[in-house]
Amino acid sequence: MILVVGATGQVGTAVVRKLVADGRPARAFVRRTSNYQHLQGLGVELAFGDLRDPASLDAACQGAEAVIATANAIVPQGPSSFAAVEGKGYQDLIAACQKHSVQQFIFLSVPVTPHDSAVPSFRYKRLNEERLQASGLNCTILRASLFMDCWFAFIGSTIPARGAEAPTIERQYWFLELFMKGVGNLIPGAGAALIPGNAQVRHAFIAADDVASALVNAIGHPAAARAILEIGGPEVLSWQQVAGIYGQALGRKVRTVYAPGSVFRVMRAAMSPFSEAASDIMGLNWLVSYSTPYAGRKTAAALGVRLTSADAFIRSKVGLAAGS
Ligand SMILES: NC(=O)c1ccc[n+]([C@@H]2O[C@H](COP(=O)([O-])OP(=O)(O)OC[C@H]3O[C@@H](n4cnc5c(N)ncnc54)[C@H](OP(=O)(O)O)[C@@H]3O)[C@@H](O)[C@H]2O)c1
């Protein structure tokens, strides 16, 4: 039995789908308040609970051979905090895995940046990596580069969400909704991409679906045992190149407008007293103003993941009808 914690999210949903396709017994950890309807009828077990409810974690881990954890507090649905969800919640999840002798804990993490400690979502990823390594569990830490599904959207388009079952960018959180309302039509409508950072920044953008494949393929894989693996997409691209790919797929010129990382750093600090999650989102924009040029192919090859190129990703989405 594979337990998926974060099963209603974008990556978690794709993980569940892949487990079902592989014929592996899966258990989806979902909150009663979650939008989990799309997971019903797939033949997966639903374990109701919350990372903030230790008893529900204990029950969910019983009989689990591996846990894939993608749950996070970045785009909250209802009252939430990083300390409760990614702090205490993951501590309790790790303890439940120890108690029930779970054979492998596969954790979706983030790249290392120079300012991890200043942004809660990155700070807690580093903390949970440390906890896992100290836990004695056989843990796989998968540090993924920027998701095309999110970052190709944040720069000015809702196109990346087309065809996705549970896109993160469509989660109902006031600040994200406001942000996407403001930028969502910039690329197709105005031919402008709003970029965090500068023209020198480059990333190995990866499709969320490929990250899900890597997480599933890591189950029981010798290359993933007690390992920290970095994974990115097949190419390391500048934002200028991403804008060019959009332009070709849409048949229009797309120019880049750069907002320096320092702008987001200041907005992160200004929002911090009012909203932890909104401040964190600004912090993420600051952190991605540093390059993450992962050599994605090595981990992908080791785990047998065929990586999607940015061109193929954008063209496939542009080919789908809006709202699909
Ligand atoms: N976006 C990127 O570029 C990128 C790059 C590298 C790594 N990552 C990491 O990848 C992960 C993102 O995965 P994703 O896109 O699938 O996230 P997502 O779509 O935002 O989904 C979040 C999941 O966490 C669950 N969750 C939140 N609070 C919970 C709680 N208290 N108890 C139980 N479950 C809870 C949510 O459940 P509900 O639906 O009930 O709220 C949902 O299933 C993050 O950890 C992120 O840091 C992202």
The ligand as an SDF file (V2000), in Angstrom:
LIG
                    3D

 48 52  0  0  0  0  0  0  0  0999 V2000
    5.7580   24.8160   -7.9210 N   0  0  0  0  0  0  0  0  0  0  0  0
    7.0490   24.5980   -8.0850 C   0  0  0  0  0  0  0  0  0  0  0  0
    7.7030   25.1830   -8.9470 O   0  0  0  0  0  0  0  0  0  0  0  0
    7.7520   23.6060   -7.1790 C   0  0  0  0  0  0  0  0  0  0  0  0
    9.0760   23.2650   -7.4360 C   0  0  0  0  0  0  0  0  0  0  0  0
    9.7180   22.3360   -6.6110 C   0  0  0  0  0  0  0  0  0  0  0  0
    9.0430   21.7710   -5.5410 C   0  0  0  0  0  0  0  0  0  0  0  0
    7.7660   22.1670   -5.2900 N   0  0  0  0  0  0  0  0  0  0  0  0
    7.0810   21.5980   -4.1230 C   0  0  0  0  0  0  0  0  0  0  0  0
    6.1040   20.7040   -4.5920 O   0  0  0  0  0  0  0  0  0  0  0  0
    5.0110   20.7520   -3.7080 C   0  0  0  0  0  0  0  0  0  0  0  0
    3.8260   21.2370   -4.5110 C   0  0  0  0  0  0  0  0  0  0  0  0
    2.9980   20.1980   -4.7720 O   0  0  0  0  0  0  0  0  0  0  0  0
    1.6130   20.5310   -5.4600 P   0  0  0  0  0  0  0  0  0  0  0  0
    1.8200   21.4730   -6.5800 O   0  0  0  0  0  0  0  0  0  0  0  0
    0.9600   19.2490   -5.7300 O   0  0  0  0  0  0  0  0  0  0  0  0
    0.8210   21.3370   -4.2830 O   0  0  0  0  0  0  0  0  0  0  0  0
   -0.6430   21.8420   -4.2790 P   0  0  0  0  0  0  0  0  0  0  0  0
   -1.2980   21.6080   -5.6080 O   0  0  0  0  0  0  0  0  0  0  0  0
   -0.6570   23.2260   -3.7330 O   0  0  0  0  0  0  0  0  0  0  0  0
   -1.3680   20.8710   -3.2190 O   0  0  0  0  0  0  0  0  0  0  0  0
   -1.1800   21.0210   -1.8470 C   0  0  0  0  0  0  0  0  0  0  0  0
   -1.6320   19.7360   -1.1560 C   0  0  0  0  0  0  0  0  0  0  0  0
   -1.3060   19.8190    0.2400 O   0  0  0  0  0  0  0  0  0  0  0  0
   -2.4850   19.4430    0.9530 C   0  0  0  0  0  0  0  0  0  0  0  0
   -2.5410   20.0180    2.2880 N   0  0  0  0  0  0  0  0  0  0  0  0
   -2.4290   21.3150    2.6360 C   0  0  0  0  0  0  0  0  0  0  0  0
   -2.6330   21.4440    3.9610 N   0  0  0  0  0  0  0  0  0  0  0  0
   -2.8780   20.1960    4.4530 C   0  0  0  0  0  0  0  0  0  0  0  0
   -3.1700   19.6860    5.7330 C   0  0  0  0  0  0  0  0  0  0  0  0
   -3.2660   20.4760    6.7970 N   0  0  0  0  0  0  0  0  0  0  0  0
   -3.3840   18.3540    5.8590 N   0  0  0  0  0  0  0  0  0  0  0  0
   -3.2990   17.5450    4.7840 C   0  0  0  0  0  0  0  0  0  0  0  0
   -3.0420   17.9640    3.5430 N   0  0  0  0  0  0  0  0  0  0  0  0
   -2.8270   19.2900    3.3760 C   0  0  0  0  0  0  0  0  0  0  0  0
   -3.5990   19.9850    0.1000 C   0  0  0  0  0  0  0  0  0  0  0  0
   -4.8330   19.4700    0.5140 O   0  0  0  0  0  0  0  0  0  0  0  0
   -6.2010   20.3610    0.3320 P   0  0  0  0  0  0  0  0  0  0  0  0
   -6.5660   20.2300   -1.1150 O   0  0  0  0  0  0  0  0  0  0  0  0
   -7.1360   19.7380    1.2710 O   0  0  0  0  0  0  0  0  0  0  0  0
   -5.8540   21.7730    0.6930 O   0  0  0  0  0  0  0  0  0  0  0  0
   -3.1300   19.5160   -1.2630 C   0  0  0  0  0  0  0  0  0  0  0  0
   -3.4080   18.1650   -1.4470 O   0  0  0  0  0  0  0  0  0  0  0  0
    5.2880   21.7930   -2.6490 C   0  0  0  0  0  0  0  0  0  0  0  0
    5.7290   21.2150   -1.4700 O   0  0  0  0  0  0  0  0  0  0  0  0
    6.3400   22.6530   -3.3100 C   0  0  0  0  0  0  0  0  0  0  0  0
    7.1750   23.3150   -2.3900 O   0  0  0  0  0  0  0  0  0  0  0  0
    7.0970   23.0340   -6.0950 C   0  0  0  0  0  0  0  0  0  0  0  0
  1  2  1  0
  2  3  2  0
  2  4  1  0
  4  5  1  0
  4 48  2  0
  5  6  2  0
  6  7  1  0
  7  8  2  0
  8  9  1  0
  8 48  1  0
  9 10  1  0
  9 46  1  0
 10 11  1  0
 11 12  1  0
 11 44  1  0
 12 13  1  0
 13 14  1  0
 14 15  2  0
 14 16  1  0
 14 17  1  0
 17 18  1  0
 18 19  2  0
 18 20  1  0
 18 21  1  0
 21 22  1  0
 22 23  1  0
 23 24  1  0
 23 42  1  0
 24 25  1  0
 25 26  1  0
 25 36  1  0
 26 27  1  0
 26 35  1  0
 27 28  2  0
 28 29  1  0
 29 30  1  0
 29 35  2  0
 30 31  1  0
 30 32  2  0
 32 33  1  0
 33 34  2  0
 34 35  1  0
 36 37  1  0
 36 42  1  0
 37 38  1  0
 38 39  2  0
 38 40  1  0
 38 41  1  0
 42 43  1  0
 44 45  1  0
 44 46  1  0
 46 47  1  0
M  CHG  2   8   1  16  -1
M  END
$$$$
